[in-house]
Structures are given as structure tokens and as C-alpha cells.
Amino acid sequence: MIISQGAEARVYKTDFYGKPAIEKVRFQKKYRHPTLDAKILSRQINQEVRLIHRCLLNDIPVPCIYNIDKHEYKICMEYIEGDKVKDVLLKHNGENDIEGLLALKMAEVLAKMHDNGIIHGDLTTSNMIMNFGLGFVSKIPEDKAVDLYVFERAMISTFPSSAKLLSMFFESYTKMSKHSASVMNRLADVRLRGRKRDMTG
């Protein structure tokens, strides 16, 4: 059963020796030379697996990986019960206690990821922590700031009244991340560049 589909992969719900699981299958790109395509897909899978493993080593809550099939470009991993951040926010819109707790937990996990050099790469309320398909490892404040900026833009786009939640999120992130000062300084620059791009099209 297909759970979701993006530009890079389909995600199926399945089972792995009796355990509920999901299987992420990356698309082959027909416009690329087959040899090049195979190398790119293999590299993407390796990167994604390394990031998830790095999270697990640092007690960051991500699903366990059960199996990797590099020939079929598949990753089979633990199925996590629960709702996407987007769905929780839609369900509890305006409930300050729940929004505050959610902001705190999101900031806690992201601060821990960034402190361990893990950049999500596509941070939205729909795939916030679980999808590392565009992720990479970096200690550079600019990369962490871009991670935050992508999340901020996604929040504002999906939830126009999310200013209070974002304020709580950034306050918590600043307190929890060891390197937040340099990251937040870079975030101001990233926002400025984003505004300039919006004005110039």
C-alpha cells in the first residue's frame, strides 16, 4: 500500500518478518544515462542510511533500518505510528499548550541533530524528521541556518498564523543548541537573501 509519493521516491507500508515496516523505493530517472543513474541512486541511499545511523547513535528518534536493497534502490525501515506535524497542527490549531509542546519537541530534536552535524535538507511539517533523502552532514552554521529557513518558510506557507509557534520554536532551539548563536546570525543573512530573491523573482 502506497503511503506517500514525492519527486524522488515512493513510500509503501509493508511488513518485515511480521513487523510493521515501510519501504522507500527511489525512482530511476530515465533521462539519465543508466550507469550514472545507478551511481547517483546508490550514493543517495548510502547517504540516507548513514544519516539515519548517525541519528540512532546519538539518541535522535528516527526509525530503525531493517534492510537495504541497492539493486532495487529500496530501504526497508521501522514503521512508526503517529501523525505528521502538519496534521497535528491542523487538528489542534490555536491550542497553545499543544502548540507549545510541539514547538519545544521540534526544537529539541533539531538542535540535537544540528549539534551532531546532521542537516535534514528538506525540513517541513510533512516530513520533518523522518525523511533524510536530501540530508547531509555538516558543521557549517550556514547549512544549519538554511535548514531552519526552509522549515520557517514551510510553516508560514502552510500555517499563516504560526508566528507564535515559530517564536517558541526558535526560543527553544536557541536555548538547546550549543552553537545556536552562530546559526541564528547566519539565519538573518539567509532570510535577507530570501527576501531579495522574492523581490527580484
Buried (B, 14 or more C-beta within 10 A) or exposed (E): EEEBEBEBBBBBEBEBEEEEBBBBBBBEEEEEEEEEBBEBBBEBBEBBBBBBEBBBEBEBEBBEBBEBEEEEBBBBBBBEEEEBBBEBBEEBEEEEEBBBBBBBBBBBBBBBBBBBBBBBBBBBBBBBBBBBBBBBEBEEBBBBBBBBBBBBBBBEEBBEEBEEBBEBBBEBBBEBBEBBEBBBEBBEEBBEEBEEEEEEE
